Amino acid sequence: MSARARRMLVKTLYTQPASLAIGALTGIAATGVSAFVSGIPQLYVGATVLIIIALLRVVTAITLSPDSGRTSTAKLEMVYEIGAFSYAIAIGAVGAMTIWFGAPGEVQVLMVANTLCYGVGVSARNAGRPSIAIGQLTLSLLPIMAACVVEGSLALATLAVTIALLIPAMMSIVLNIFKVLEDSIASAETSAQLADKMQLLARTDVVTGLANRAGLNHAMVETMMSLEEEARLALIWIDLDRFKEVNDLLGHPVGDRVLTEVARRLREVSPPGATVARFGGDEFVVFAAVDDRKHSERIASEIHAEIMRPVRVDGDRLEVRASLGVALLPDDGADADTLMQSADLALYHAKVGGRSQTRFFDRAMTRDLIRRREIEDELRAAIQREELSIFFQPIVDLETGRIRTFEALVRWFHPEKGELKPDEFIPVAEETGVIVTLGNWITAQAARTAATWPEDVNVAVNLSPLQIRAPGAALGIRNALREAGLDPSRLELEVTESLFIEDNHATAAFIEELAAIGVTFALDDFGTGYSSLGHINTFPLKKIKVDRSFVSGAHVGRKSDAIIRAVAEMGSTLDIEIVAEGLETVEQVQTVREAGCTLGQGFYFSRAVPDYLAALLIAQEREGELGEATLRAQA
């Protein structure tokens, strides 16, 4: 029998102390009346002993709590056993004395009946511990049976035989009751163990063996309920950067092994008593007690360094990067929900700030979040109210000076806050998914405007990866072209290199469908992302836009010039036009033209202008060409 089951059975001895008190009172009353009626001195002594034992048992049952963890099971059982056996001997002896000393018949009946009732009743009550129940039964009835045998009358001899038969009968009943109790407790214990196991499984992540989200919540609640007033806790939220690429390129089994290795490292580096959980996907949480902010900074630094160590899977060396957000209790939140919100917000800023870094929560993040939510709500309304405008910046042929394309750029003139920069609302639109609606609107507006230009002037529109991955993305572009009446060959869609890594299959399908009807594609910001010649070789790109940092950035020089030359030579070989962005001076124009770039864009030629000024630029250019042609004809 398990210790837990034995404890439960011993506790049954102490349940319902009222029944114990009632039994003691009836025994005291019976012995007292027997002594008083019979006048036998020995009965007075027996009654006194019985009273003392009964009172001690009642007091012990009340004061000795079986629910207290400080009192052992063995002690509880021993104390009860001493009291039970003492009372049984005392009441049995008093019953036997009424027969032995020839007390009046009614006194004998009173005590024998009381003793028999006690023996039978206590057998059922204490069946949880058969040794005690049978011991009480035997010790209380044997003295009476012995007295009956010694007295020798036929009636008393018959009573002795009856008692002799009663004892084994009651022993059988006690053992049967005990078996039922034992089976019930064993069944309950098995169910409890199964429930504990199911609960453990429900709170455990199957891949890493760490606590899952439910396990983390449970651990946080338990920890915070027992938290001392001055204690401090740190919640470190970890997100593996670009982990989706591991699953996409190497497969989910490899991804799971990487997650398991990260989980092992987190267990090793986390402080004793910390809860380490896989929150979901590629996110982990470490919840630990800390001394102060510096202590939490040290823990976060150790965790970050441990995760960033290369991981080897089947001989392959994988570089794992992670972003961390940290919040402290009570500084950044007085409850679990607020603490998690603060850590999540800190993690968000770590990722927005460039990834692979650790950020601690501060109040300014909340203000920034409120600002972003305002922008999100207002941006949705601005699209409906047509507060947004499309401006166009020319892309010029560096050889002839003619405008070949206009890049469509969105501008937001808020009725109360004035002009909002794209840097303020475009990231918010991408994070919230509004970019899909916004991108479709920009494409439709730009196509409608371009349809009014000469046929040799194209329009370029930037696409967000989210817009491309949205259901029916290609259909939305085709509808915009059809409604505007614009030839698909006059639409250029600019995409960034990160698009190919994040969703290769969807991107390929999108590009293939639109390229088939004549839409052209340009690779934007070349040289700043995950540059790969494989992308240029795989996808039907007609233009490559060299990022402005190589043209007018802080590190412009021999190296940047060499890079531009190399890209331009590659473009010439592959019949891809190279656009130099960020041109601001005539010297920069000359440099990129000499390097081999075919197109240029920047303030040197024109800032982004409204649609009517874009039309005016085209008209002025055509008038100038017409004037030159007229002069040549006259000459």
Beta strands, then each sheet from edge to edge (+ up, - down):
strand 1: 232-240
strand 2: 275-280
strand 3: 283-290
strand 4: 311-313
strand 5: 316-318
strand 6: 322-329
strand 7: 358-360
strand 8: 388-397
strand 9: 403-414
strand 10: 418-420
strand 11: 458-462
strand 12: 491-496
strand 13: 520-526
strand 14: 541-546
strand 15: 577-580
strand 16: 599-600
sheet 1: 2+ 3- 1+ 6- 7-
sheet 2: 4+ 5-
sheet 3: 10+ 9- 8+ 16- 15- 14- 13- 12- 11-
end
